[in-house]
Amino acid sequence: MKAAIVVLADTETHEALGRAVNAMVTALDFKEAGDDVQLIFDGGGTRWPPALADKDHQAHNLYERVQDTIRGACSYCADAFETTDALNDIGVELLDEYK
């Protein structure tokens, strides 16, 4: 099976953390089942990888477990949400394809 999970939630609320964690748990479930899964960060979601890469973040361990499923983050959105440099610093690919 192939699956793509898109994180659109920004980092501003507890609910948004729940959405990001749910996306990562789902990616982990697909990964552990041997499925082809890609995790993509778009919109305000481009703020998540830098936040989750912080070893002190409560969801950091989960992020580490799904890091190999991360396809990338929208380059346009990364610019709009001022996360381009932070994403580059942690090695998240910036995506500029729209199809």
N, C-alpha and C positions, 0 to 999 in steps of 0.2 A: 504494500500500500504506500502511496505517496501522500504527504500532508504538508501544508504550509500554515503556520500559525503567525498571525500578524498582531503585534502589540502596538496599540494606538494610545493607550492610557498614559497620561502624563504622570509625573512623580509627586504631585501635590497633595494627594489625599491617602488615607488608609485604604479606602476602596480601590484606588489605583494600584496600590501595592498588592492587594488581593488579585486584581486582574493580571498583573505581571507574574505573580507566583503561579496562578492557575495556568497561564500560558506555558510557563517553564515546566510545571508538573505534567502537563499534557505532552509537551515535547519529550520529556523523559519517558513517559509511558510508551509513546511511539518508538522511541529509540530502543528501549529495552525489549520491545516486541520485534525488533529487527526491521522496522519500517523505515522508509526514506522520509525524514522529516526536516523541515527548514523553519527556523525561527527568524522572523523579520521584524525590525523595529521601524515604525513609521510615525509621522506626526510627532506629538509630544512624547511618544514612546522612545524616541531617539535619546531621551535623557536617561533611560534605564540602564543601558550597559555601563556607562561610567559610574553610576551610583552603585550598581551591583558588583562591579569589579573591586570596590572598596572592601578589603578583608573584614572590616568592622560592621558591614551591612548584615542585617539579620538573615537575608536570603542569599548571601554570598556563596555558601556551600552548594546550594541548588544551582546557582548560576554556573559555578565551576563544572558541575555534572552535565550541564547541557551546552556548554560553550562550543563544543564541536558541532552542534546543530545550528549555530547562528549563521545564517546566510549573509546578513548584513543589515545596514540601516539606510534609509532613504537619504541621499546626499542633499537634496533640496530641503528636506525637513531638518536635517542636521544643521544646515546653514541658518534656517529660520529660527531654530531653537538654540542656536549658538553652542552646538555640541560637536562640531566638526573636529576641532583639535583634540578634544577629549576622546572621541571615538578613534581617531588616528593613533593616539597615544596607547590605547589598549588593543589595537589591532583589529578593530571591527571594520569590515569592508564597507565602503560607501557605495551605494547602488544608485545608478542613474538611468536604469532601464525602466520603461513604463509599461511594458507588455507582459 
